[in-house]
Amino acid sequence: MMVKASLYMDDKDRKILMLLEENPEISQSEIADKVGLSQPSVGARIRRLKENGIISNFVGMNIKKTGLYMAKVDINAKNTNEIVRRFSNCPYFLNGMIVTGRDNLSFFFVSEDISTLEALVDKHLRGDPNVSDVDFGIVITPLRDLVMPVKTKIDKLDEVPCDSDCGTCTYYESERCLGCPLTDYYRGSFWE
């Protein structure tokens, strides 16, 4: 199998990547000393690796250290695009993948409590006629630090992406769900 040109890395590139993985704050001068290149050469290599999508920078929260609960939800859906659309702007949604196998979607959600995660899955996935199967699991602990972008700036919306009304939701009324941070029906403290 041939490697795409954009993925080609030599030993120096691999060492630069390893050093950045170990310490994202390392300076280009420090990398140059460890790799045996000039600082401008290191800068050019890092720029090329970024342009090719091999290195990407983002700010996120370490889920392992936040105290938030994370759920992994595997879904078998007839229309994956509809499910992806519904959750793409949900503050509880971390990330998702379209996958092959028995299930065709794998989603990760985060919340301040487990019952909200369960209510989200029950109401928005298990009850959806487009969904034929859901496997819901709480992540006990990531084996390594898991840094994920978590939306902390939430603007209230008149219409939420899931087309739900938390005010009339039985999960919300029975206090089994904290409600949606996008609405006035939110009892949590993380997304204030």
Secondary structure, DSSP 8 states (H G I E B T S, - for coil): ----GGG---HHHHHHHHHHHH-TT--HHHHHHHHTS-HHHHHHHHHHHHHTTSS-----EEHHHH--EEEEEEEEES-HHHHHHHHTT-TTEEEEEE--SS-SEEEEEEESSHHHHHHHHIIIIIT-TTEEEEEEEEE---SS--EE---------SS-TT---GGG-HHHHTTSS-B-TTSS-B--STT-
